[in-house]
Amino acid sequence: MVYYESLCEDSRDFFTTQLTAAYELFEEYLDVRLIPYGKATTKVVDTPEYYAFRCQHGPLECYGNKLHACALNIFPSEKNAHVFNACLMDYDHSGRGSDDTAADKCGRALALNVKTIKQCASNNTGTFLHNYYGQRTRMTKFSYVPHILINGVRSNGTNLIGDICAILKTPPTECKIFKS
């Protein structure tokens, strides 16, 4: 499980330097669960949205978290959602990433239709998904993101490939070069 927030520099670094490489190398061995919420807070309010969020890096991060959540909900394959969300986290985008511009750019690069993801992030579905991931996040007690659990064990994320290789019963040959 990877608990993260869309505009956090440490989360972005983890996606771009660790998670993407590990996922590409060991996809067949992994069941990665992305939890886009981070250190946000949720307040129940009496409005049509039902919830108000306060994200560590502001409203743009809340929207970015919703884009990530909607991708996880909409794409039919886990791989598409992971690749799309990793693309959103990339530093090559003109803005801060994890926004509509990044979504459009990633959609074009990956030949994915992102219209429904952006609509989801802008409506109640995105709000409810963000709340859902907030509930999952509050069940864990962590002080920083990304918070990474591999089979329930905390990983600091600095050598994710080595950490994965260490827990595989029959590590693939690629693991020989990534000893922890």
N, C-alpha and C positions, 0 to 999 in steps of 0.2 A: 504494500500500500504506500502511496506517495501522497502525503498531505502537503498542499502548496497553495500559493496565491499568485495570481497571474502577473503582477507587476513587481514582485519581490526580486531583487537582484540575485539573491542566493538561490531562489527557486529557478530563475532563468538560467543561471550558471549550471545548476544541476541538470536541467533538461538538455542544455546544449553541450555539456562536456561529459556527462555520465549516462543519463537515462537513454538518450537516443542511441548511443553506441551499444549499450547493453541490450536494448530491445532489438536492434538490428542483428546482433550477434546470436542472441539466445531466445528469440521470439517463441520458438517451439517449446521451450522449457518454462516460459514465464506466464503467469496470470497476474498482470499488473493492474491494480485498481488505482485510478487517479481520483483524488478528492480535492477539487478546486474550491477552497474556502479560506484556508489559512487562519489568520488571526482576526478575522472579521467578527462582528457581533450582530446579532439579530434581535430586533424588537418587534413584538406583535403590535400592530396599529389598526385603527378603525378606518381603513381606506380600502378602495377596491383591490389594492395589491396585497393587503393583509400583513405584510412584513416590511420593515425598514431595516436596511443594512448599513453598517458603518465598517468600511474596510480600512486596513492599515495605511494603504497608499491612496485613499480617496475613492470617490465615486467611479472613476475610470477603472479602478481595479475591480470594483463590484461588478461592473459591466463585463470586464474581461473574464472574471470568474464565471459569469453566466454564459458567455460564449463557450468556454471550456465545458461547462456542465451540459449545455445544449448539444454540443458535438458528441459527447459521451452518450447522450440520450437518443440522438437522431441517426448517427451513422450505423449502418447495419453490421459493420465489422469492427471489432475492437481495434484492429490494426489501423483502419482509416482514422478512427478517433484519436489514437495515440500519435500518429504521424501528423495529423492536422493540429492537434494541441501543441506538439513539439514545434511545429512551424510557427504557430502564434507566438511562442516564447523566444524565437530567434531574434538576435540583435540586429539583423540586416534590414528590419522594417524602418520606414521613415519616421514613424512616431515612436511611442513607447512599446509597441507590440500589443498583442491581445486586444485589438480594437477592430472596427469594421474595415479599415484600410488593410490591416494585416490579414483579416479573414478573407477579403477579396483576393489579395495576393497569394495566399496559401491555397485558396480554392482553385485559382488558375494554375498554379504550379502542380497541384495534385489532381487536377481534372475532377474536382468535386464541386457540386452545387452547394453553395453556402447561404443561399437566400433564406432557406428555412431555419438555419442556425441563427442568423442575425434576427429574424422575426421572433424566434423563440427567446433569444436573449433580451429582446425589447418588450416582451409581453409577460403575462402572469405565469406562463409555463417556466420561463427562465427564473422568475422570482421563486416559484415553488421548488424548482430544482436547486437553486442556491440555498434555500432553507433546508432542503433535504441533506445537502452536503454539509451544511452547518451543524445539523443534528449529529451526523456521523463524526464530525470533527470534535464536537464537544464531548463525545464519549472517550476520547483520548486526552490525556493530559500532557501537553508538550509546551515548551517555551519558545521554540523557534521553528521556522520552516526553511527548507523542506524537512518534513518529518518522515523518515523512511523506515518502514517495517518490512523485513524479509522473513516470512514464516513467523511473524509475531516478534521477531528480534530486531531491535533498533540498529540501524546502520547509519553511520555518519555521512554516507554518500560520497566520500572522497575516493573510494576504490570500489564502486558498485560492482564492476565485473568480477573483481577478486572475491567480494562478498558472496556473489551469486555462485561462483565456482566452488567456494568453500562449502556450500550447503547441498550441492548436487551430489546424489549418491554415485552416479556414474558421469563424471564431468566429461564434456566433449574435449577433443584435442586442443581446441582454441584456449582452454583454460590453462594449459601448460605455460603459456607466456604471460598469464595474469595472476601468478601466485600472490596471495596476500602477504 
